[in-house]
């Protein structure tokens, strides 16, 4: 009982723009990382393997949700001209572009704020 009083509250890690950029780039190439690749990526980014594993799990969930919501590309073209796109679609395209940690500081800040 005394142990539970002194336990520290778990805090969520905050990843740097560089870490997110590298994780997203890796995710574009492969949706799943095997142990050795995960270990290498974690080491190179100064993260734990567990952090990388959980980041990939969460990112796959987000990717699946987005895929489930998107109509297939063939059905998108059937109904209208290519120039008629909702603002939210354009915003999604912008959101999904890879970020450059050296020049996209503001975008990275907005991205981090959006996911708190």
ABEGO torsion letter per residue (X at the ends): XAAAAABBBBBBBBBBAAAAAAAAAAAAABABBBAAAAAAAAAAAGBBAAAAAAAAAAAAAAAAAAAAABBBAAAAAAABBAABBBAAAAAAAAAABBBBAAAAAAAAAAAAAAAX
